Amino acid sequence: MAESRKVAEVVWAHLSRVFPKRTISKASFATHELVVNLPELAVFEVAPPDGETSAPWLYVTSGASAEAMDDGYGLEFVLCAAAAEPLAAKLVAMVANLHADPRYAMSLGQVVEIGHPWLPGASADHLIVALPGIFDPELEWLSDRDHTTRFIWLVPITRREAEFAKQHGLDALQSRLGAAQADLSALTRESVVP
């Protein structure tokens, strides 16, 4: 428990440095329903800066990185939403819990089928694991004496985009999303793959 509390403190401090103009709070979700592999998992809700209504809300895990992967670093997950959304905290916690099971470890470019829209009424029903390139570059890596953490982004995508990514890869899908200037935190959007 002390180790996970330390991880939470380190992640909180990192988010505070990277997003100094944002309010950071602990999101609530029913851990006993979702998180069997990471009982000490926390999710931080990072609000947009005051007055910036177009900036997304961020949901960031803390505790998924406690166990390093074979690459020597642990992963934490970031999910964006257009508004404050408790279900976004629940979803990012569920992905972290999956990742903690060695059978379902996450990696860049991996497509995750959710089985339902990522939020009620959303057009996307899959996630793809990507680098957090749209954020401050300081977000991606966090190192201290004890361990190294990489923050990766869970991007909601449509079924057609998921199929395209499986065939052509993450870079090809990101090129299409970028060319379309897709709002990746929007509840509904047109697929960039016809």
ABEGO torsion letter per residue (X at the ends): XAAAAAAAAAAAAAAAAABAABBBBBBBBBAAAABAABAABBBBBBBBBBGBAABBBBBBBBGAAABBBAAGBBBBBBBBBABBBAAAAAAAAAAAAAAABAAABBBBGBBBBAGBBABBGBABABBBBBBBAABBAAAABBBBAABBBBBBBBBBBBAAAAAAAAAAEAAAAAAAAAAAGBBAABABBBBABX
